């Protein structure tokens, strides 16, 4: 099943008419930046809640700035466009919202400076893993995480994700579910398309923003939930590789990953290998928040079917 519409450069376009010429493949998206945004369905409310549109589109704007892309669309414009698209597609289940900005007319290598920036947003259903109890097996990758003076991990761009893809391919080939990448000085950074927390002695610990990680919306959300709702102590600091092995709990987090508990790293069991008590608290609070089951952090949720949008 495909949605009825895609949003392209300011308006809704029927799915079957949303075309890009074959010559635009490749170089046009070398600098492409994107976001992954979710919308969660609440059956009892009959409501779809768009999650943190503002935070995601603010980061989208920063990524475009770093790539020297120019557009007249503001984060508020794109937030409204996303709500409009979800309404037009009559989405009444959990959905992904996927914006992409790219240099639309580039067909060969170059700076692309001054070229036209096109923005496309599309939606797709997804199945949430929250509350499933599923755990994953992780390994420390032999691939080093990209650094600030190489391809800045602060930019959510397509090219950066080749680093994560290589690490993921290696992990799967070796029988694991997910890799964990270290930076150039051997400190823990993140997983592929997900940030990382460990728990030691009741403290939720995550690598600092200067460790070589994406400035994750979900990571920031979890830190606020811990500090303001759950009263769980937190730390943002460098993490050594061997701290993974002696952690009481560990989990990946991200828009796509949601809260993904880790049961072992490099065959070292994390706790007893099951979902730990602090991870359980965090996952439950996150799940309640995204589905609108709690009044807390109402500003993070956009009620799609109560949102006036401009066509």
C-alpha positions as CSV (number, residue, x, y, z in Angstrom):
1,X,0.0,0.0,0.0
2,X,1.3,3.4,-0.9
3,X,0.1,6.7,0.5
4,X,-2.1,9.0,-1.7
5,X,0.3,12.0,-1.6
6,X,3.9,13.1,-1.2
7,X,4.7,16.7,-0.3
8,X,7.2,18.3,-2.7
9,X,8.5,21.9,-2.6
10,X,5.4,23.4,-1.1
11,X,2.5,21.3,-2.1
12,X,0.9,17.9,-2.2
13,X,1.6,15.7,-5.2
14,X,-0.2,12.5,-6.0
15,X,2.1,9.5,-5.3
16,X,2.0,8.3,-8.9
17,X,3.1,11.7,-10.2
18,X,6.0,12.2,-7.8
19,X,8.9,11.7,-10.3
20,X,12.6,12.5,-10.3
21,X,14.5,12.1,-13.5
22,X,17.0,9.2,-13.6
23,X,19.9,11.6,-14.3
24,X,19.4,13.2,-10.9
25,X,20.4,9.9,-9.1
26,X,23.7,9.8,-7.3
27,X,25.4,13.2,-7.1
28,X,22.3,15.1,-6.4
29,X,21.9,13.4,-3.0
30,X,25.6,13.2,-2.1
31,X,24.9,16.2,0.2
32,X,21.3,15.2,0.9
33,X,20.1,15.7,4.5
34,X,17.2,14.0,6.0
35,X,15.1,13.4,9.1
36,X,13.2,10.5,10.5
37,X,10.1,11.7,12.4
38,X,7.4,9.5,13.9
39,X,3.7,9.9,14.5
40,X,2.0,7.5,17.0
41,X,-1.6,6.4,17.0
42,X,-3.6,6.5,20.2
43,X,-6.7,4.3,19.6
44,X,-8.6,5.4,22.7
45,X,-8.2,9.0,21.7
46,X,-8.8,8.4,18.0
47,X,-5.8,10.6,17.5
48,X,-2.4,10.5,15.7
49,X,0.3,12.4,17.6
50,X,3.2,13.8,15.6
51,X,6.3,13.6,17.7
52,X,8.7,16.6,18.2
53,X,8.2,18.2,14.8
54,X,9.9,21.4,15.9
55,X,13.0,19.6,17.3
56,X,13.4,17.5,14.2
57,X,12.9,20.4,11.7
58,X,15.2,22.7,13.7
59,X,17.9,20.0,13.3
60,X,17.0,19.6,9.6
61,X,17.6,23.4,9.2
62,X,21.0,23.1,10.9
63,X,22.0,20.2,8.6
64,X,20.9,22.2,5.5
65,X,23.0,25.2,6.8
66,X,26.1,23.0,7.1
67,X,25.6,21.8,3.5
68,X,25.0,25.4,2.3
69,X,21.5,24.6,1.1
70,X,19.2,27.5,0.8
71,X,15.4,27.3,1.1
72,X,12.5,29.6,1.8
73,X,10.8,26.9,4.0
74,X,11.1,27.4,7.7
75,X,10.9,24.7,10.3
76,X,7.4,25.9,11.1
77,X,6.4,25.6,7.4
78,X,7.7,22.0,7.3
79,X,6.0,21.1,10.5
80,X,2.7,22.3,9.1
81,X,3.4,20.5,5.8
82,X,4.0,17.3,7.7
83,X,0.7,17.6,9.6
84,X,-1.0,18.4,6.3
85,X,0.5,15.3,4.6
86,X,-0.5,12.9,7.4
87,X,-4.0,14.3,7.2
88,X,-4.2,14.0,3.4
89,X,-2.9,10.4,3.6
90,X,-5.5,9.7,6.3
91,X,-2.9,8.0,8.5
92,X,-4.6,6.3,11.4
93,X,-1.7,4.0,12.5
94,X,1.9,4.5,13.6
95,X,3.6,6.4,10.8
96,X,7.1,7.6,9.8
97,X,7.5,11.1,8.3
98,X,10.6,11.3,6.1
99,X,11.8,14.6,4.9
100,X,14.7,14.9,2.5
101,X,16.5,17.9,1.1
102,X,18.8,17.6,-1.8
103,X,20.4,19.6,-4.7
104,X,17.8,18.8,-7.3
105,X,19.6,19.8,-10.5
106,X,23.1,18.4,-9.8
107,X,24.2,15.6,-12.2
108,X,27.9,15.6,-11.6
109,X,30.5,16.2,-8.8
110,X,31.0,19.8,-7.8
111,X,30.4,22.2,-4.9
112,X,26.7,22.5,-5.7
113,X,26.9,26.0,-4.3
114,X,23.9,28.1,-5.4
115,X,22.1,25.1,-6.9
116,X,18.4,24.6,-6.3
117,X,17.4,22.8,-3.1
118,X,14.4,20.6,-3.3
119,X,12.5,19.2,-0.2
120,X,10.4,16.1,-0.3
121,X,8.4,14.6,2.6
122,X,6.7,11.3,2.5
123,X,5.0,9.0,5.0
124,X,5.1,5.3,5.6
125,X,3.5,3.0,8.3
126,X,5.8,1.3,10.8
127,X,5.5,-1.2,13.6
128,X,6.6,0.0,17.0
129,X,8.8,-2.2,19.1
130,X,8.0,-0.4,22.4
131,X,7.0,-2.8,25.1
132,X,7.9,-5.9,23.1
133,X,10.6,-7.0,25.5
134,X,12.9,-7.7,22.5
135,X,16.7,-7.4,23.2
136,X,19.6,-7.2,20.8
137,X,23.2,-8.6,20.7
138,X,25.9,-5.9,20.0
139,X,29.6,-5.8,19.3
140,X,32.2,-3.2,19.2
141,X,32.9,-2.5,15.6
142,X,36.3,-2.5,13.9
143,X,35.2,0.6,12.0
144,X,36.0,4.0,13.6
145,X,33.2,6.6,13.9
146,X,33.6,9.6,11.6
147,X,35.0,12.7,13.3
148,X,34.3,16.4,13.3
149,X,37.1,17.2,10.9
150,X,36.2,14.4,8.5
151,X,32.4,14.2,7.9
152,X,30.8,15.9,10.9
153,X,28.5,13.5,12.8
154,X,26.5,16.6,13.8
155,X,25.1,16.7,10.3
156,X,22.3,14.2,9.5
157,X,23.2,13.6,5.9
158,X,23.1,10.6,3.7
159,X,26.8,10.4,3.1
160,X,27.5,10.1,6.9
161,X,25.4,7.0,7.1
162,X,27.8,5.0,5.0
163,X,30.0,4.8,8.1
164,X,27.1,3.2,10.1
165,X,26.2,0.9,7.2
166,X,29.7,-0.5,7.0
167,X,29.7,-1.2,10.7
168,X,26.2,-2.8,10.5
169,X,27.2,-5.0,7.6
170,X,30.2,-6.3,9.6
171,X,28.1,-6.9,12.8
172,X,25.5,-8.9,10.9
173,X,28.1,-10.9,9.1
174,X,29.7,-11.8,12.5
175,X,26.4,-12.9,13.9
176,X,25.4,-9.8,16.0
177,X,22.3,-7.6,15.6
178,X,24.0,-4.1,16.0
179,X,27.5,-2.6,16.2
180,X,28.8,0.0,18.6
181,X,31.4,2.4,17.1
182,X,34.3,4.0,18.9
183,X,35.8,7.3,18.0
184,X,39.4,8.0,17.0
185,X,40.6,8.0,20.6
186,X,38.8,4.8,21.5
187,X,35.8,6.2,23.3
188,X,32.2,4.9,22.8
189,X,30.1,7.0,20.4
190,X,26.8,5.3,19.2
191,X,25.3,2.5,17.2
192,X,24.2,2.7,13.6
193,X,21.4,5.4,13.4
194,X,21.0,5.3,17.2
195,X,22.5,6.8,20.3
196,X,23.5,4.7,23.3
197,X,23.0,4.7,27.1
198,X,24.5,2.5,29.7
199,X,23.4,2.2,33.4
200,X,25.9,1.9,36.2
201,X,24.9,2.0,39.9
202,X,21.6,3.5,39.1
203,X,22.9,6.3,36.8
204,X,21.9,6.6,33.2
205,X,25.1,7.5,31.3
206,X,25.4,8.6,27.6
207,X,28.4,9.8,25.5
208,X,28.8,13.5,25.5
209,X,27.9,15.6,22.4
210,X,31.6,16.1,21.7
211,X,32.3,12.3,21.6
212,X,31.4,12.1,17.9
213,X,27.6,11.5,18.0
214,X,24.6,12.9,16.3
215,X,22.8,15.6,18.3
216,X,20.0,13.1,18.8
217,X,16.4,14.3,19.5
218,X,15.6,11.1,21.3
219,X,18.7,11.2,23.4
220,X,17.7,14.7,24.6
221,X,14.2,13.5,25.3
222,X,15.4,10.6,27.5
223,X,17.7,12.9,29.4
224,X,14.7,15.2,30.2
225,X,12.5,12.3,31.1
226,X,15.1,10.9,33.5
227,X,15.7,14.3,35.1
228,X,12.2,15.8,35.2
229,X,9.9,12.8,35.5
230,X,11.7,9.7,36.7
231,X,14.3,11.2,39.0
232,X,17.0,9.0,37.5
233,X,20.5,10.5,37.8
234,X,22.2,11.1,34.5
235,X,25.7,11.8,33.2
236,X,26.9,13.0,29.8
237,X,30.6,12.0,29.5
238,X,33.1,9.9,27.7
239,X,32.5,6.2,28.0
240,X,35.3,3.6,27.8
241,X,34.9,0.4,25.8
242,X,35.2,-1.9,28.9
243,X,32.4,0.1,30.7
244,X,30.1,-1.5,28.2
245,X,31.1,-5.0,29.5
246,X,30.5,-4.1,33.2
247,X,27.4,-2.1,32.7
248,X,24.3,-3.1,34.6
249,X,22.0,-2.2,31.7
250,X,22.4,-0.8,28.2
251,X,20.2,0.3,25.4
252,X,20.1,2.0,22.0
253,X,17.8,4.9,21.4
254,X,16.6,6.9,18.4
255,X,13.5,7.7,16.4
256,X,13.8,4.4,14.6
257,X,15.3,2.4,17.4
258,X,12.9,3.8,20.0
259,X,14.2,2.2,23.2
260,X,16.2,-1.0,22.2
261,X,17.6,-2.9,25.2
262,X,21.0,-4.6,24.7
263,X,21.5,-8.1,26.2
264,X,25.2,-8.5,25.6
265,X,28.2,-6.8,24.0
266,X,31.1,-8.8,22.6
267,X,29.5,-11.9,24.3
268,X,29.7,-10.1,27.7
269,X,26.2,-10.3,29.3
270,X,24.7,-7.0,30.3
271,X,23.2,-7.7,33.7
272,X,21.3,-10.9,33.5
273,X,20.7,-10.4,29.8
274,X,17.1,-9.3,30.2
275,X,15.6,-5.8,30.1
276,X,16.8,-4.0,33.3
277,X,14.6,-2.1,35.7
278,X,15.8,1.4,34.8
279,X,15.5,0.7,31.1
280,X,12.0,-0.6,31.8
281,X,11.1,2.7,33.5
282,X,12.5,4.8,30.7
283,X,10.8,2.8,28.0
284,X,7.4,2.9,29.8
285,X,7.7,6.7,30.3
286,X,8.8,7.2,26.7
287,X,5.9,5.0,25.4
288,X,3.3,6.9,27.4
289,X,4.7,10.2,26.2
290,X,4.7,9.4,22.5
291,X,1.2,8.0,22.5
292,X,-0.3,10.9,24.5
293,X,-1.2,8.8,27.5
294,X,0.3,11.3,29.9
295,X,-0.2,15.1,30.0
296,X,3.6,15.5,30.5
297,X,5.5,17.2,27.7
298,X,2.4,18.0,25.8
299,X,4.4,20.5,23.7
300,X,6.3,17.6,22.1
301,X,3.2,16.2,20.5
302,X,1.2,17.6,17.6
303,X,-2.4,16.2,17.5
304,X,-2.7,15.7,13.7
305,X,-6.5,15.6,13.5
306,X,-6.9,18.8,15.5
307,X,-4.3,20.7,13.6
308,X,-5.3,23.4,11.2
309,X,-3.0,23.4,8.2
310,X,-2.5,25.7,5.2
311,X,-2.7,24.0,1.8
